[in-house]
Amino acid sequence: MPRGKKRNPGKNKKRLASRRKEPDIKEWGGYELGQEVWVRMDIYGGIEWAFGSIYEFHPKDKIEPSFSLFDKIRKRYAVGAISKIAKSPPKKWMGKLGSR
């Protein structure tokens, strides 16, 4: 291949190994990546709780510093505010984790 010319993956695009970007921020506000937390989610006009492990921090969010997690209750990705992390949720939410 001539110098300075980028390789066009074309039909072999799926074969290229993608590298996962390593997050720059390992901890924020006393919480670390991989730590499992309960977070209050004020969505859909009500209060819901999410439980999962932190996999990325977003300290420069427009509203307030937040983080990404995979919600083990609803089986989905979510973003929650760091200020709304709780040590434990209300008792009625504790049973929802094991029932699904």
Secondary structure, DSSP 8 states (H G I E B T S, - for coil): --TT-----GGGGGGS-------S-SEETTEETT-EEEEEEEETTEEEEEEEEEEEEETT-SSS-EEEEEETTTTEEEEEEGGGEESS--HHHHHHHHH-
